[in-house]
Amino acid sequence: MLPQNRTWLEEANQKLLASYKEQPPREPAVEARDIKILRMSHEDRAIEDRDYISPIFYKRQSDLIKELSDAPITGFKSFLILAGTDGGHLLNHVLETHDIKNLVIIEPHIESFYHSLTVTDWPAMFNRFQESGGTCYFHIGEITLEIKQMLSNHMLELGAYHMANIHIAYERVNACARSAEMVVGCMQECINSLGFYDDERVGLAHSLANIEMGGKFLMKQSEPYINKPIVVCGAGPSLPEILPQIRKHRDKMFLMSCGSAIRTFFKEGIKPDFQIQQERPKHSIAFDRVSGTQEFRKGITFIGLNVVHPDAHDLYDDMNFILKANDFGAIVSRQFVGMAPQAFFVNPLVSNAGVSIASILGFKNIYLAGIDCAFGKDGNAHGENDRRPEDKEREENKSAHHRIKGNFRPEVMTTTFYRDSKEVVEHTIRMNPKANYYNLSDGAFFQGAKPTRKFKPRAESYISMKDIMANFKAPEIMPDKAWLQREFTSKMFGLDQVVQSIPKKIKSKSEAYFFLDTVHKKLLDLKKNENLFWHLVKGSFTTQMVFMAGCADASLEHFDRASANFREFSGMILEEIKTKLYQFDVWENPAYMPEDLSNG
């Protein structure tokens, strides 16, 4: 071991030093020395007929990146992942031959790290990054959920724009390849989870309106105590097969309809106890409106996430809401409803929200019906009453199809979208070990939910809907929307000044990254000192800066064009916060709307 490494470990990690074992000499793996580039790739987002500005600028920047798809990346490497050090040999090679600003080292094998202590000067390497203003993140072992969270925090602190084009070097062994893949996936999840401005603004407008209009909010979460089962119903293709059991045992269950499943229940003359909604667009509530009569909806308890469109108040006479975790509208609403519980694992489908809400309400026995997360036997992923144009597009995208374990069939076909929904259901189940979950659906198998074809009534102590909903209360404090608007306008004005300071023509890649760093520092200051406003703009600003860095890596002329888009985008957000911060979503599309059943 090099003497400086021993001194370093004595100060940094005595446990590693105590477990050190001298390793036999090893030759460098020359074949592992090439560096791959994972270029930024973004799918086009449908702009649709919405009064949203983020997708417009997203497309402009995406078009610029497409022009650079074959252009070489020049200058320093802003971000490099090294998965496996090859006993220090690969690490030394990378450091000697490449100008790297930020480095992430994942070493799955402790023996390889031990060997590196004989050939790599670790303290000198860390000092090199510190003195140059770069960063070096180092982890030994497998990548756990905790490590993924630490990596995400590191990336957000560093600035996601450094990952516009990711350079990857790794040993040609499976563990190292998996580690590299997991780090890249972590980065993508980190960026995607930030959301975007228009959704946050609309969610805020809806949340505050739902408070002002007298909506009741969940103030306390219950441990599982309700023995009487609840059947949570999605609009999957297997729901019709389960309806006879629901009809037979209707008085022995609570019945929860999720989203468009209510259309099936209206046609079948079965009234659910709960209707769940989770989405912002006006279209979602318009779908409820044409899926049954006002008379049918009487007596149904509506539970929505705080972001749901306020038009829902016109349809249901018992309006209840639960705060959505990691949502801007929910964060602001907590100023008025207190530290109310939050619903996690509620995306991507409304049935995900239903399973989460049933668990939060305190049900011990939760049945899943029509939550298929897979194609049915007829090749459709939604029931006949509930198919929409976007379902057809998703189902016909063969490149995103996967085979997974079925609940009753050996295998079922699903899409990436529905597979994600399945995994979220499984997260909810794992987070609620005191509840029992049963899967009646002929779709995907859910780990932790017992497959069963029959609903089983249970002995129960009497409990009413009033008892279940007792923890929902209307807030006593109303939002001061004028004050919030003044605060957000002031913060956005300061941020916009920084964005407008980016020159129209950049002289070098280093200068481009200097201005990206300047904007990022302003965002970090907002996060630390004014957390509310940061949540409003973090997603869209981060995405815009990722695009700009992708341009800077290959073409200064494209960076100048991207920065012009960014300046215009920032100015438009400032104007919108001044004039229409609380405007509701207005999007409706007749092509997505089924036959109107509201007249019976």
C-alpha positions in Angstrom: 0.0 0.0 0.0 1.3 3.5 -0.8 2.1 5.4 2.4 -0.1 8.3 1.5 -3.1 5.9 1.1 -2.5 4.5 4.5 -2.4 8.0 6.0 -5.6 8.8 4.1 -7.5 5.7 5.3 -6.4 6.3 8.9 -8.2 9.6 8.8 -11.1 8.7 6.5 -12.1 5.1 7.2 -10.2 3.1 9.8 -12.6 0.1 9.2 -11.4 -0.2 5.6 -7.8 0.0 6.8 -8.3 -2.7 9.4 -9.9 -5.1 6.9 -7.2 -4.4 4.2 -5.7 -7.5 2.6 -2.7 -7.4 0.3 -3.7 -8.5 -3.2 -1.7 -10.4 -5.8 -0.3 -8.4 -8.7 -2.7 -7.9 -11.7 -2.2 -6.8 -15.2 -4.2 -3.9 -16.6 -7.3 -4.9 -18.6 -6.5 -2.9 -21.8 -9.7 -3.9 -23.5 -11.7 -1.9 -20.8 -10.0 1.4 -21.6 -12.4 2.8 -24.2 -14.9 5.4 -23.0 -18.5 5.3 -24.2 -20.7 8.4 -24.5 -24.3 8.2 -23.5 -25.7 11.2 -25.5 -28.7 13.0 -24.2 -31.9 11.7 -25.8 -35.3 13.2 -25.2 -38.7 12.0 -26.6 -40.9 14.6 -28.1 -43.6 15.7 -25.6 -47.1 16.2 -27.0 -48.0 19.9 -26.7 -51.7 19.2 -27.2 -54.2 22.0 -27.0 -53.0 23.4 -23.6 -52.1 26.8 -22.5 -48.7 25.5 -21.3 -45.4 27.0 -22.2 -42.9 24.4 -21.0 -43.6 21.8 -23.7 -43.1 24.5 -26.4 -39.6 25.4 -25.3 -38.9 21.7 -24.6 -39.5 21.0 -28.2 -37.4 23.9 -29.4 -34.4 22.7 -27.4 -35.0 19.1 -28.3 -34.9 20.1 -32.0 -31.5 21.8 -31.4 -30.1 18.6 -29.8 -31.3 16.5 -32.7 -29.3 18.7 -35.1 -26.2 17.7 -33.1 -26.8 14.0 -32.9 -23.7 13.2 -34.9 -21.5 16.1 -33.8 -18.4 15.2 -31.8 -18.2 16.3 -28.2 -15.3 18.6 -27.6 -13.3 19.9 -24.7 -13.4 18.7 -21.1 -15.7 15.9 -20.0 -18.1 17.5 -17.6 -19.2 14.1 -16.1 -17.7 10.7 -16.1 -18.9 7.4 -14.5 -16.2 4.9 -13.7 -17.7 1.5 -12.8 -14.8 -0.7 -11.5 -11.3 0.7 -11.1 -9.5 -2.5 -12.5 -7.4 -2.5 -9.4 -6.6 1.1 -9.9 -5.2 0.6 -13.4 -8.3 1.8 -15.2 -8.7 4.7 -12.8 -5.2 5.9 -13.4 -5.6 5.6 -17.2 -8.8 7.7 -17.1 -7.2 10.4 -15.0 -4.0 10.5 -17.1 -5.7 10.7 -20.5 -8.9 12.8 -20.0 -9.8 16.2 -18.7 -12.7 15.4 -16.3 -14.6 18.0 -14.3 -16.9 15.6 -12.2 -16.2 12.0 -11.6 -18.4 9.2 -10.0 -16.5 6.0 -9.1 -18.4 2.9 -8.2 -16.3 0.0 -7.2 -18.4 -3.2 -6.7 -15.4 -5.3 -5.6 -13.5 -4.6 -2.4 -10.5 -6.6 -3.6 -10.1 -4.3 -6.6 -10.1 -1.3 -4.3 -7.5 -3.0 -2.1 -5.2 -3.5 -5.1 -5.8 0.1 -6.2 -4.2 1.2 -2.9 -0.8 0.0 -4.3 -1.0 1.8 -7.6 -3.3 4.9 -7.3 -2.6 8.0 -5.2 -6.1 8.5 -3.8 -5.4 11.6 -1.7 -3.7 13.3 -4.7 -6.7 12.4 -6.9 -9.2 14.0 -4.5 -7.0 17.1 -4.1 -6.9 17.4 -7.9 -10.7 17.7 -8.2 -11.0 19.9 -5.2 -8.4 22.4 -6.5 -9.9 22.5 -10.0 -13.4 23.1 -8.7 -14.7 19.7 -9.7 -16.2 16.9 -7.6 -15.4 13.2 -7.0 -18.0 10.8 -5.6 -16.7 7.4 -4.5 -18.6 4.3 -3.4 -17.5 0.7 -2.7 -20.1 -2.1 -2.9 -23.5 -2.6 -4.4 -25.8 0.3 -5.2 -28.7 0.2 -2.7 -31.8 2.4 -2.5 -29.9 4.5 0.1 -26.9 4.9 -2.2 -29.2 5.8 -5.1 -30.8 8.6 -3.0 -27.3 9.9 -2.0 -26.3 9.9 -5.7 -29.5 11.8 -6.6 -28.8 14.4 -3.9 -25.2 14.7 -5.2 -26.4 15.2 -8.8 -29.0 17.8 -7.8 -26.4 19.7 -5.8 -23.9 19.5 -8.6 -26.4 20.5 -11.3 -28.1 18.0 -13.6 -26.8 19.9 -16.7 -23.4 18.3 -16.1 -25.0 15.0 -17.1 -26.2 16.2 -20.5 -23.7 13.9 -22.1 -22.4 11.1 -19.8 -19.0 9.5 -20.4 -18.8 5.9 -19.1 -15.8 3.7 -18.5 -16.1 0.3 -16.8 -14.5 -3.1 -16.4 -15.9 -5.8 -18.6 -17.5 -7.7 -15.8 -21.2 -8.0 -15.1 -21.2 -6.3 -11.7 -19.4 -3.3 -13.1 -21.8 -3.1 -16.2 -24.8 -3.3 -13.8 -23.4 -0.6 -11.6 -22.9 1.7 -14.6 -26.4 1.1 -15.8 -27.9 1.8 -12.3 -26.0 5.1 -12.0 -27.3 6.2 -15.4 -30.8 5.2 -14.5 -30.5 7.0 -11.2 -29.6 10.2 -13.1 -32.5 9.9 -15.5 -34.9 9.3 -12.6 -33.5 12.3 -10.8 -34.2 14.6 -13.7 -37.6 13.2 -14.6 -38.8 13.4 -11.0 -38.4 17.2 -10.9 -41.6 17.8 -12.9 -42.1 21.0 -14.9 -43.4 24.5 -14.3 -46.8 24.4 -15.9 -47.9 21.3 -13.9 -46.7 22.9 -10.7 -48.5 26.2 -11.4 -51.7 24.5 -12.3 -51.5 22.2 -9.3 -51.0 25.2 -7.0 -54.0 27.0 -8.5 -56.2 23.9 -8.1 -55.0 23.1 -4.6 -55.7 26.6 -3.2 -59.1 26.7 -4.9 -60.0 23.3 -3.4 -59.3 24.8 0.0 -61.3 27.9 -0.7 -64.3 25.9 -2.0 -64.7 24.0 1.2 -62.9 20.8 0.4 -62.0 18.6 3.4 -58.5 17.4 3.8 -57.1 14.3 5.5 -55.6 15.5 8.8 -54.6 12.1 10.3 -53.5 8.8 8.9 -54.9 5.6 10.4 -53.2 2.3 11.2 -55.0 -0.7 9.5 -58.1 -1.2 11.6 -61.1 -1.7 9.2 -61.7 -5.4 8.9 -64.5 -5.1 6.3 -62.8 -5.5 2.9 -62.5 -2.8 0.3 -62.3 -3.6 -3.4 -60.2 -1.1 -5.3 -61.2 -1.1 -9.0 -59.3 0.1 -12.0 -60.5 0.1 -15.6 -58.5 -2.8 -16.7 -59.8 -5.5 -19.1 -60.5 -8.0 -16.4 -62.9 -5.8 -14.4 -66.1 -7.1 -16.2 -65.2 -10.7 -15.2 -65.2 -9.6 -11.5 -68.4 -7.6 -11.6 -70.7 -10.6 -10.7 -68.8 -11.1 -7.5 -69.0 -7.4 -6.7 -72.7 -7.5 -7.3 -73.2 -10.6 -5.2 -71.2 -9.3 -2.2 -71.8 -5.6 -2.6 -73.2 -5.2 1.0 -70.2 -7.0 2.5 -67.5 -4.7 1.0 -66.6 -1.1 0.5 -66.2 -0.3 -3.2 -63.7 2.1 -4.6 -63.8 3.3 -8.2 -60.6 4.7 -9.7 -60.9 7.2 -12.5 -62.8 5.9 -15.6 -63.9 2.7 -13.9 -66.9 4.7 -12.7 -68.3 4.6 -16.3 -68.5 0.8 -16.0 -70.2 1.0 -12.6 -72.8 3.4 -14.0 -73.6 1.1 -16.9 -73.9 -1.9 -14.6 -76.0 0.0 -12.0 -73.5 -0.5 -9.2 -72.8 2.5 -7.0 -69.4 2.7 -5.5 -68.7 4.2 -2.1 -65.6 6.1 -3.3 -64.5 7.8 -6.5 -60.8 8.5 -6.8 -59.2 11.1 -9.1 -55.5 12.2 -9.2 -54.9 14.2 -12.3 -54.8 18.0 -13.0 -56.4 18.3 -16.4 -60.0 19.5 -16.7 -60.5 16.6 -19.1 -60.4 14.1 -16.3 -63.3 15.7 -14.5 -65.1 16.2 -17.8 -64.8 12.4 -18.3 -66.5 11.9 -14.9 -69.3 14.2 -16.0 -70.2 12.3 -19.1 -69.7 8.9 -17.4 -72.9 9.0 -15.3 -75.8 11.1 -14.1 -75.8 13.6 -11.3 -78.4 11.4 -9.5 -76.0 8.4 -9.8 -73.1 10.5 -8.2 -75.2 11.5 -5.2 -73.9 9.7 -2.1 -70.5 8.8 -3.6 -67.6 10.1 -1.5 -65.1 11.8 -3.7 -61.4 11.6 -2.7 -58.9 13.4 -4.9 -55.3 14.5 -4.7 -55.0 18.2 -3.9 -54.2 18.9 -7.6 -57.5 17.7 -9.0 -59.5 20.2 -11.1 -61.9 22.3 -8.9 -64.8 21.5 -11.4 -65.1 18.3 -9.4 -67.0 20.3 -6.8 -69.9 20.6 -9.3 -70.2 16.9 -9.6 -69.9 15.4 -6.1 -71.5 16.6 -2.9 -68.9 15.1 -0.5 -65.5 16.5 -1.5 -62.3 15.2 0.1 -58.7 15.6 -0.6 -55.3 14.1 0.3 -52.0 15.9 -0.2 -49.8 14.5 -2.9 -46.2 13.8 -1.8 -43.5 15.9 -3.4 -46.0 18.2 -5.0 -45.7 22.0 -5.1 -49.4 22.6 -4.5 -49.3 20.3 -1.5 -46.2 22.0 0.0 -47.9 25.4 -0.2 -51.2 23.9 1.1 -49.5 22.7 4.2 -49.2 26.4 5.2 -53.0 26.3 5.6 -54.0 22.7 6.4 -51.0 22.0 8.7 -48.7 19.0 8.6 -51.4 16.7 7.0 -50.5 13.2 5.8 -49.3 12.8 2.2 -50.1 10.1 -0.3 -47.0 8.4 -1.8 -46.9 6.1 -4.8 -49.8 7.7 -6.6 -48.5 7.7 -10.2 -48.6 6.9 -13.1 -52.2 5.6 -13.0 -55.2 6.6 -10.9 -55.4 3.0 -9.7 -52.0 3.6 -8.1 -53.6 6.5 -6.2 -56.5 4.2 -5.3 -54.4 1.5 -3.7 -52.4 4.1 -1.8 -55.5 5.9 -0.5 -57.2 2.6 0.6 -54.0 1.8 2.6 -53.9 5.4 4.1 -57.6 5.1 5.2 -56.9 2.1 7.4 -58.3 -0.8 5.5 -56.8 -4.2 6.6 -58.1 -6.3 3.7 -57.6 -4.7 0.3 -58.7 -6.4 -2.9 -57.5 -5.3 -6.3 -59.9 -5.6 -9.2 -59.3 -4.5 -12.8 -55.9 -3.3 -11.9 -54.3 -5.4 -14.6 -51.2 -3.4 -15.5 -51.1 -5.6 -18.6 -52.9 -6.5 -21.8 -56.0 -8.6 -21.5 -56.8 -11.7 -23.5 -58.3 -9.5 -26.2 -55.0 -7.6 -26.5 -56.3 -4.4 -24.9 -55.1 -2.8 -21.7 -58.4 -1.1 -20.8 -61.9 -2.4 -20.6 -64.3 -1.9 -23.5 -66.1 1.0 -21.7 -62.9 2.9 -21.0 -60.6 2.7 -24.0 -59.2 6.0 -25.2 -57.0 7.1 -28.1 -53.9 7.4 -26.0 -54.4 3.8 -24.8 -54.4 2.6 -28.4 -51.2 4.5 -29.2 -49.5 3.1 -26.1 -50.6 -0.5 -26.8 -49.4 -0.3 -30.5 -45.9 0.8 -29.6 -44.4 -2.7 -29.8 -40.9 -1.5 -28.9 -42.1 -0.8 -25.3 -43.7 -4.2 -24.8 -42.5 -6.6 -22.1 -43.4 -10.1 -20.9 -43.9 -10.3 -17.1 -45.4 -12.9 -14.7 -49.1 -13.1 -14.7 -51.5 -13.3 -11.8 -53.4 -16.3 -13.2 -51.6 -16.9 -16.5 -47.9 -17.8 -16.6 -47.0 -14.7 -18.5 -48.8 -11.5 -19.6 -47.7 -8.8 -22.0 -47.4 -5.3 -20.7 -45.8 -1.9 -21.7 -43.1 0.1 -19.9 -45.8 2.5 -18.7 -48.0 -0.3 -17.2 -44.9 -2.1 -15.8 -44.0 1.1 -13.9 -47.5 1.2 -12.5 -47.2 -2.5 -11.4 -43.9 -1.6 -9.6 -45.6 1.3 -7.8 -48.4 -1.0 -6.6 -45.7 -3.3 -5.2 -44.0 -0.3 -3.4 -47.3 0.5 -1.7 -47.8 -3.1 -0.6 -44.3 -3.2 0.9 -44.8 0.0 2.7 -48.0 -1.3 4.4 -47.0 -4.7 5.9 -49.9 -4.7 8.4 -52.5 -4.8 5.6 -53.5 -7.8 3.5 -53.6 -7.5 -0.2 -55.5 -9.8 -2.6 -55.3 -9.7 -6.4 -58.6 -10.6 -8.2 -57.3 -9.2 -11.6 -56.3 -11.4 -14.5 -53.3 -9.3 -15.3 -49.9 -8.7 -13.8 -48.8 -10.6 -10.7 -48.1 -8.2 -7.7 -45.4 -9.2 -5.3 -47.1 -9.2 -1.8 -50.7 -9.5 -3.1 -52.2 -13.0 -2.9 -53.7 -14.2 -6.2 -57.3 -15.1 -5.7 -60.4 -15.6 -7.9 -62.9 -15.2 -5.1 -63.8 -12.4 -2.9 -64.0 -13.5 0.8 -66.4 -11.7 3.1 -65.1 -11.2 6.7 -66.6 -10.9 10.1 -66.7 -7.2 11.0 -67.5 -4.8 13.7 -69.8 -2.2 12.4 -68.1 0.8 10.9 -69.7 3.5 8.8 -68.5 5.8 6.1 -68.8 8.6 8.6 -66.3 6.8 10.9 -63.9 6.2 8.0 -64.0 9.9 6.9 -63.8 11.4 10.4 -60.2 12.4 9.8 -61.1 14.7 6.9 -61.6 18.3 8.0 -62.0 21.6 6.2 -59.1 24.0 6.8 -59.9 26.9 9.0 -57.2 29.2 7.5 -57.7 30.4 4.0 -54.8 31.1 1.6 -53.5 34.6 1.2 -53.1 34.3 -2.6 -52.2 38.0 -3.2 -49.3 37.7 -0.8 -48.1 34.5 -2.4 -48.2 36.0 -5.8 -46.2 39.0 -4.7 -43.6 36.7 -3.1 -43.3 34.5 -6.2 -43.1 37.4 -8.5 -40.2 38.9 -6.5 -38.3 35.7 -6.5 -38.9 35.1 -10.2 -37.7 38.6 -11.0 -34.4 38.0 -9.3 -34.0 34.6 -11.0 -34.9 36.1 -14.4 -32.2 38.8 -14.0 -29.6 36.1 -13.7 -30.9 34.2 -16.8 -31.0 37.4 -18.8 -27.4 38.0 -18.0 -26.3 35.1 -20.2 -24.6 36.7 -23.2 -26.1 36.4 -26.7 -22.7 35.0 -27.9 -20.5 32.7 -25.9 -16.7 32.5 -26.6 -15.9 29.1 -25.2 -17.4 25.9 -23.6 -15.9 27.0 -20.3 -17.7 30.3 -20.5 -21.0 28.5 -21.3 -20.6 26.3 -18.2 -19.7 29.3 -16.1 -23.1 30.9 -16.9 -24.9 27.5 -16.3 -23.1 27.4 -12.9 -24.3 30.9 -12.2 -27.9 30.1 -12.8 -27.6 26.9 -10.9 -26.1 28.7 -7.9 -29.1 31.1 -7.9 -31.5 28.1 -7.9 -29.6 26.5 -5.0 -29.8 29.8 -3.1 -33.6 29.8 -3.7 -33.8 26.2 -2.5 -32.0 27.0 0.7 -33.7 30.3 1.5 -37.1 30.1 -0.1 -38.1 26.5 -0.6 -41.6 27.2 -1.8 -40.7 29.1 -4.9 -37.9 26.7 -5.8 -40.4 23.9 -6.2 -42.3 26.0 -8.8 -39.4 26.3 -11.3 -36.9 23.6 -10.4 -38.0 21.1 -13.0 -38.3 23.2 -16.1 -35.2 25.2 -15.4 -33.2 22.1 -14.8 -34.4 20.6 -18.1 -33.6 23.7 -20.0 -30.1 23.8 -18.6 -29.5 20.1 -19.5 -30.4 21.0 -23.1 -28.1 24.0 -23.1 -25.2 21.9 -21.8 -25.9 19.3 -24.4 -25.5 22.0 -27.0 -22.4 23.5 -25.4 -20.6 20.2 -25.5 -20.8 20.1 -29.3 -21.5 23.6 -30.8 -21.3 27.1 -29.3 -23.6 28.4 -32.1 -26.3 25.9 -30.9 -25.7 27.0 -27.3 -26.3 30.6 -28.2 -29.6 29.6 -29.8 -30.5 27.4 -26.8 -29.7 30.3 -24.4 -31.9 32.6 -26.4 -34.8 30.2 -25.9 -34.0 30.0 -22.2 -34.1 33.8 -21.8 -37.4 34.0 -23.6 -38.8 31.1 -21.5 -37.7 32.7 -18.2 -39.3 36.0 -19.2 -42.6 34.3 -20.1 -42.7 32.6 -16.7 -42.1 35.9 -15.0 -45.0 37.5 -16.9 -47.3 34.5 -16.3 -46.6 34.5 -12.5 -47.6 38.2 -12.5 -50.8 37.8 -14.4 -52.2 34.2 -14.3 -50.6 32.3 -11.5 -54.0 30.9 -10.3 -55.5 30.1 -13.7 -57.1 26.6 -13.8 -56.2 24.0 -16.4 -58.5 24.4 -19.5 -57.5 21.4 -21.6 -60.3 19.3 -23.0 -60.2 17.2 -26.2 -63.4 15.8 -27.8 -61.4 13.0 -29.4 -60.5 11.7 -26.0 -64.1 12.0 -24.7 -66.5 8.9 -24.8 -70.2 8.9 -25.4 -72.1 11.2 -23.0 -74.1 9.2 -20.5 -75.0 12.1 -18.2 -78.6 12.1 -19.4 -79.1 8.5 -18.4 
